[in-house]
Amino acid sequence: MLKKYDLELINSMSRNTLMEVLDIKCVEVGDDYVIATMPVNSKTHQPMGLLHGGASAALIESIGSMGSSLALDLEKEVPVGVEINANHIGGMREGIVRAVGKLVHAGKRTHVWQVDLTDDATGKLVCTGRLTVMVVPRT
């Protein structure tokens, strides 16, 4: 079960990170899911003017790590992404990409997140991915 924090507090944790550079924002947290958005613009484009696959992967990694952070006692343990898979289904040139990350496994040492990225305006699937997070003791 994910802890519920004020979205402003959750988003403030992204200051001075890649998430801030890409303007990734958490917009909703549920018991076992996180929803975030990211603009599709010159910061997230590849040279042909489409959403960069690496930006999609960064969004998948960000949402899963964010979600695992909400499931853990961060004074005792931290989430570390160890494997990511992304299948790029369609392209986007502009707008907002919406990421819905669902926690499909929450073990003591690993979490698995399924994340679907859709065009916020059309609902069209853009990318689907899976992130495995290792839970390690804070040192």
N, C-alpha and C positions, 0 to 999 in steps of 0.2 A: 504494500500500500504506500503510495507516494504522499509525502507530507505536503500540506497546503500552506503556501506562503504567498504573500502579496506579490503580484506580478512585477511590480516596480522593484522590489527587493531581488527577485530572481533575475531580472534583466540587468540590475546594477552589477551583478557578479561577472558580467561580460565586458566590463570596461577594460580597455587596454588589451584586448584579445582579438583573435581573428573574427570572433563573433561580432564584435563591434565594427570592425572594418567592413564586414559583409552585411552589416545591419540586420543580423538575425535577431528576431524578437520572439520571446515566449508570449503566447496570447491566451493559453488555457492549460490548466492542469487538472486531470481527473484522478481517480483512484489508481488506474494502471495505464494512463496515457498522458502524453504531452503534445501540444500543438504549438508550432512556431511558424513564423513567416520570414521570407527573405525577398527583397526586391530583385528583379531581373533587370539589370542595367549595365553600364560600362564596367562596374566593379566585378560583376559576376559573369560577364560575357567571355566567350572564346573568340578568336580572331574573325570568325564568320558571322559574329553578331548573335550567336545563340547562347543560351545558358550553358556555362562550362560544366562538364562532368565533374571536375574537381570541386567546384562550388556546391554541386548537389551532394557529393560525398562529404564535404565539410559540414553541410547542413544535417545530413544523416548522423554523422559522428557527434555533432554538437547536441542534437536533440536527445540522443541516447545517453550521452554523458550527463547532460542536464537532468534527465529523468532519473538516472541511477543516483546522482547526487541527492535528489529529493527522497530517495529510498534508504539512504545510509545515515549513520551518525558520523559526520565528517570530522569530528574530533578524534575518532578512532580508526576510520578507514576511508579510503578514497577510490573512486572509479578510474580505471585506465582502459581505454579502448585497445583491444588486441587484434581484432579482425573486422574488416568491413567489406561488404559486397554491395555493389550498386549495378542495377540493370537500367540503362537509359532507354525509355520507351518512346518518348516524343520530345520535341524541341519547344523552346519558348524564346521569344525575342524581347519581350517586355512584359511588365506587370508584376504580380506578386506570386511567388511560389509558396504554397501552404504545405507544411510537413506535419503529418500525423504519425507520431511514434507510439507504438503499443508494446508494452512490456509482456513478452511471451514466456519468459523464464526468469525467475528471481531466486537463484540459489544463494548459498552462503558465500561462494567464491566467484560465481559468474552470473551475469545478467545477459539476456538476449532481447534485443529490440527489433521489431519489424517496423519499418518506416516507409510510408508512401508519400511521394511528393506530387502535388497536383497544381494545375493552373488555377489560381483562386477565382478567376473570372468565369472559367468554363467548366471547372471540375475535371478536366481531362488529365489522366495519369501521365506524368512526365518521367518519373523515375521511381523504382521500388528498390529497397535495400534492407540489409540486415546488419546489425552491429552486435558484436560480442564484447562485453565489458568484463574485465577482471576486477574483482574487489580485493584491494591490497591493504594491509595494515598501514596506518599513517606512521611515518618514522620521524 
